[in-house]
Structure formats: structure tokens, C-alpha cells
Amino acid sequence: MLLLCCYAVAYLNRGFSKGNLEDYSGAIADFTKAIELDPEYGDAYCNRGIAKEKAGLPYCSDYKKACELGYEDACGYYNQDCR
């Protein structure tokens, strides 16, 4: 499990880098891979939501899931943008 977690963090970090380069589809793919490796990774759901929002794609379900997993930033985004 620890190895899976480390790979998930690596994909999260790569997603951040791609997002900073405005490669939102690449960021979404990396955040999705992080979620596949660790389905309880609230940070990955939240950041995938941010990338989807910037790409003009539906994003509220990612914020909602991250909030349900206890990622507080996502709760604020969800309450502000999705209700």
C-alpha cells in the first residue's frame, strides 16, 4: 500500500506541473491516475476538479467527492460553485 501511495503522490505532483503549464487535459489524466491508485485521495479529486473547471469541463462531482473524503478546500469550492 505504501508503494501505491507514493505513485499516487508522484502523479499528483506531475498533474500540478502540467496544470501550471496550462496543460489541463494532461493534468486531468495524471490526477485521474492518482485516483485510480488511491481512490481515497481527496487532494487528487479536488485538483482534478480545479483542472476540469479551468478546462471548461464539469467539475462539481470531483469537489463533492473530495469534500466527502474530508478535503476541506474542496468543501468550500463545492459550496461556492456547485450549489
Beta strands, then each sheet from edge to edge (+ up, - down):
end
